[in-house]
Amino acid sequence: MTTWDWRNSKRTRPENKMFGRLTLPQMIFAGVLGVGGGIYIYQPIFEQYTRDQRALKEKSPTAQEPEDKKS
């Protein structure tokens, strides 16, 4: 029969091994940092896309339909 040892109790529980040694605040910080970094890196691509869509909408003749067509 084995005895319970309080020093090894944290190491043997499977729920403590799920995320390794990171605590919840560290995981939240890492997630926020990752999302913020992704937005920072892809921001020029998003801005170029909105500029292209705006220019395409202004050039498109179907975007401005006459209001005479009333059903």
PAVO-546065 format. One record per residue (C-alpha): x, y, z; residue number from 1; residue in three letters. Coordinates in steps of 0.05 Angstrom, whole numbers, plus 5000, padded with zeros to 4 digits. Each point is the difference from the previous one (the first is absolute). Layout:
BEGIN
c1  c2  c3  nr  rest
X  Y  Z  NUM  ALA
...
***
This chain:
BEGIN
c1  c2  c3  nr  rest
5000  5000  5000  1  MET
5027  5068  4980  2  THR
4994  5062  5043  3  THR
4979  5068  4976  4  TRP
5055  5051  4998  5  ASP
4982  5074  4997  6  TRP
5064  5019  4965  7  ARG
4985  4957  4939  8  ASN
4925  5012  4997  9  SER
5005  5058  4950  10  LYS
5045  4961  4954  11  ARG
4957  4938  4996  12  THR
4932  5033  4987  13  ARG
4983  4998  4926  14  PRO
4961  5066  5001  15  GLU
5064  5037  5019  16  ASN
5037  4972  4941  17  LYS
4949  5023  4949  18  MET
5033  5068  4987  19  PHE
5069  4986  5026  20  GLY
5028  5051  5049  21  ARG
4961  5061  4975  22  LEU
4951  5032  5047  23  THR
4933  5028  4977  24  LEU
5023  5073  5000  25  PRO
5061  4980  4959  26  GLN
4957  4964  4949  27  MET
4952  5060  4996  28  ILE
5059  5047  4990  29  PHE
5029  4955  4946  30  ALA
4933  4997  4964  31  GLY
4991  5075  5002  32  VAL
5071  5010  4977  33  LEU
4990  4952  4942  34  GLY
4935  5032  4977  35  VAL
5030  5069  5005  36  GLY
5062  4979  4962  37  GLY
4958  4969  4946  38  GLY
4959  5063  4992  39  ILE
5064  5042  4998  40  TYR
5032  4956  4947  41  ILE
4939  4993  4955  42  TYR
4976  5073  5007  43  GLN
5032  5023  4934  44  PRO
4965  4943  4963  45  ILE
4933  5019  5030  46  PHE
5010  5073  4982  47  GLU
5019  4983  4928  48  GLN
4939  4956  4994  49  TYR
4953  5055  5023  50  THR
5033  5050  4953  51  ARG
4993  4952  4941  52  ASP
4927  4986  5017  53  GLN
4985  5074  5006  54  ARG
5033  5014  4933  55  ALA
4963  4942  4967  56  LEU
4934  5024  5027  57  LYS
5012  5070  4973  58  GLU
5019  4975  4931  59  LYS
4944  4950  4994  60  SER
4940  5025  4959  61  PRO
4953  4950  5034  62  THR
5014  5029  5068  63  ALA
4960  5063  4984  64  GLN
4932  4976  4975  65  GLU
4951  5053  4979  66  PRO
4942  5011  5047  67  GLU
4950  5000  4942  68  ASP
4994  4925  5006  69  LYS
4946  4994  5052  70  LYS
4961  4935  5005  71  SER
***
